[in-house]
Amino acid sequence: MFDAKIRREDRPQVEAELEQIRCADGGTLEAARVVAFAEDEDTAIHKYLMWDDTEAAGLYRIEQARCLIRAVVTVLPRSNTPTRAYVSLPADRRGVGYRATADVMTDDDLRAQLLACALDDLDRFREKYRTLTILEPIFRAVDLVASDVAVDSVRHGVAG
């Protein structure tokens, strides 16, 4: 499976090449242009892309299937809000893949895993948008919820 983590020794050159593409294209960076640039085997980016068309096609179809799975919505019992019908928990990502959201929400351990994922996603959101200080009240609210969840987990052995 493809892993987009850039090796430390490649990072400066990859970043320089991405900046080169961005500057040449008027300040924006488009994935298609990165692919075109990386066709040159001498670029640092080249080795981070899949060049075997058969393997790339298979990986692309898997990603299309993931998008399809994520697009399906349902309304859970005792809820009037549409939500994703399937969720992916970290422990399932190497095999099972996705579980029915309704099943996850009715199992204390699975629900706790989903909540942990949500809090991790919120941490990544904070990292991504840290420079937007207007979002600070949201970040404080997330901290409050995370603190409440931690206390609840200690008290009851379950979160959510």
SVG drawing of the C-alpha trace seen along z (x, -y; Angstrom):
<svg xmlns="http://www.w3.org/2000/svg" viewBox="-36 -35 55 44">
<polyline fill="none" stroke="black" stroke-width="0.4" points="0.0,0.0 1.1,-3.5 2.7,-5.5 3.1,-9.2 5.5,-9.7 8.6,-11.5 11.9,-10.2 13.8,-12.8 16.8,-12.8 14.4,-13.5 12.3,-16.1 14.3,-19.3 14.4,-18.3 10.8,-17.2 9.8,-20.5 12.0,-22.5 10.5,-20.7 6.9,-21.3 7.8,-25.0 9.3,-25.1 6.0,-23.7 3.9,-26.0 5.9,-29.1 5.9,-28.2 2.1,-27.8 1.3,-31.2 1.2,-30.2 -1.0,-27.1 0.0,-23.5 -2.1,-21.0 -1.7,-17.2 -1.8,-16.7 1.2,-19.0 3.1,-17.3 2.6,-14.0 3.7,-15.5 6.8,-16.9 7.6,-13.6 7.6,-11.7 11.3,-12.8 13.1,-10.0 15.7,-12.4 13.2,-14.3 13.0,-13.5 9.2,-13.3 9.4,-10.5 10.0,-7.6 7.0,-8.6 4.5,-7.9 3.4,-4.6 4.6,-4.2 3.4,-0.6 0.1,-1.3 -1.4,2.1 -0.7,1.7 -1.7,-2.0 -5.0,-1.0 -5.7,1.6 -4.9,-0.9 -7.1,-3.5 -10.0,-1.2 -9.6,-0.4 -9.6,-4.2 -12.8,-4.5 -14.4,-1.7 -13.5,-3.6 -15.1,-6.7 -18.2,-4.7 -18.3,-3.2 -17.9,-6.7 -20.7,-8.1 -23.4,-5.8 -25.5,-7.5 -28.1,-6.2 -30.2,-7.5 -29.4,-5.7 -32.1,-4.5 -33.1,-7.3 -31.5,-9.9 -33.0,-12.1 -29.6,-13.0 -28.1,-11.4 -24.7,-9.9 -22.2,-7.7 -23.5,-4.1 -19.9,-2.7 -16.9,-3.8 -13.3,-2.6 -11.6,-2.0 -7.8,-1.9 -7.7,1.7 -9.8,2.6 -7.7,0.9 -5.5,3.9 -8.2,6.4 -11.8,5.8 -11.9,2.2 -15.3,0.8 -18.0,1.6 -21.7,0.5 -22.0,-2.7 -25.1,-1.3 -23.0,1.7 -20.2,-0.5 -22.6,-2.8 -24.2,0.1 -20.9,1.6 -19.1,-0.2 -15.6,0.7 -16.1,-0.1 -17.8,-3.4 -14.9,-4.3 -12.5,-3.6 -14.6,-5.8 -14.6,-8.6 -10.8,-8.2 -10.6,-8.5 -12.8,-11.6 -10.6,-13.3 -7.5,-12.4 -9.2,-14.0 -9.9,-17.1 -6.2,-17.2 -5.2,-17.1 -7.8,-19.8 -6.2,-22.0 -2.7,-21.4 -3.9,-22.2 -5.7,-25.4 -3.7,-26.6 -2.9,-29.9 -6.6,-30.8 -6.9,-32.3 -10.6,-32.8 -11.0,-29.1 -9.5,-29.2 -12.9,-28.9 -13.5,-25.7 -10.1,-24.3 -10.9,-25.1 -14.2,-23.3 -12.5,-20.3 -10.1,-20.3 -13.0,-20.4 -14.7,-17.5 -11.4,-15.5 -10.9,-16.2 -14.5,-15.1 -14.0,-11.9 -10.8,-11.1 -12.5,-11.6 -15.5,-9.5 -13.2,-6.7 -11.4,-6.5 -14.7,-6.4 -16.5,-3.9 -13.8,-2.3 -15.7,-3.4 -15.9,-6.6 -18.7,-7.9"/>
</svg>
